[in-house]
Amino acid sequence: MHDTKLNLNPSQRSAQQALLLQGLTTPYYLLDEQKITQNLAIIDRLCQLSGAKALLALKCFATWGVFEAMRPYLHGTTSSSLFEVRLGAEKFGGETHAYSVAYSHGEIDEVLDHADKIIFNSISQLHAFKDKAYAKGVPVGLRLNPNTSNSAFILADPARPFSRLGEHDATKAMAVADDITGVMLHYNCENESFEAFSASLDDIENKFSELFYHLDWVSLGGGIHFIVEGYPLERLAQRLKDFAQKYNVQIYLEPGEACVHDGAVLVSSVLDVMENGKSLAVVDAATESHMLDLLIYGQSANLQSINGKDINLAPQISDDSTIIYGKTCLAGDIFGEYRLAEPLKVGDQVAFGNAAAYTMVKKNWFNGVDMPSIIIKKLDGTIAIQRCFDYEDYKNSLS
């Protein structure tokens, strides 16, 4: 790890930081702790109003270099694998909830060594491992699938047809009520509508209310986009509070994207410009390697800045727009298409927005493309070079 921190007095900080960032080799992720904690302050307020506890969803964001700034606002972490639960225990602290679609016999003991609660995806996994969990004093939960969801993408919809994610049969779940202390549900994906969330929760209560009365805790998962401007946070808090009081349970939320929305940019440099019916630019980053969700969900990135000047430009297709490509051999490696005031030039730096959630946890070495460094703008405004990658990292990742 490269661990360089520049301590600058306030009068020099802005100019010196600009010079430092200009001198960094691209590509790199630039995380902003101030922007992240702005999101976390909203989450903290929701918890204060509702009595809920919030756990960082490590499947979305696990860059532990900023955990120190995040820790005061959250109650712990929730995981999807052995490595994630171990990272949460070692680097974040607080509560560590362990979940996996399926645990192996070879990993369950180590998972339990790091978990404060363990949530099984199925009744068969519950039967296979609950005795081990209780022998180690780890409370046990079960994932439920209510067959209701708020997701614009079938790929991310846990209630999709024939879903393997959780137990959908209320009768079967009720039959193991004495074996569990709580349940987890996940039925939202960047859902900005309180009305849709509440209506789905009504439906869930109609299906599982008998079970809820037997529990100590209920996790309602993540994907509730309550940090968006204008979201009725107080109504959400009251809905959560009423639910908790009705069933006498502790509510958990598992925010991921909500924690780090707009909390990072991916900074890259223009390597080449071309013309082929439209203006084309190739940068030294790649969607497939560094912002994979853009490809998975068929989306484009916002263009946050050019040469350090904030423009926050949404993608726009037109006759005079510029297409910005990544540098892999994938023909569709495209960050987006934008209408620019001036043509891009070789050497220009462009930064793509919202590069924290589901980016660093999915980055990969496709084409052997350089892995972006991880740079952190600290709460005090100083810049820390958290991690750089090189050929040895690429080589060692393969054999």
PyMOL commands that set and color helices and strands:
alter all, ss='L'
color gray80, all
select helices_A, chain A and resi 10-23+33-50+64-73+82-92+108-114+123-135+154-156+170-175+177-179+194-212+233-247+257-260+287-290+292-296+366-368+391-396
alter helices_A, ss='H'
color red, helices_A
select strands_A, chain A and resi 4-5+28-32+53-57+76-78+95-100+117-120+140-144+182-185+217-219+250-253+264-275+279-283+303-306+309-313+322-325+334-338+349-352+373-377+383-387
alter strands_A, ss='S'
color yellow, strands_A
deselect
rebuild
show_as cartoon
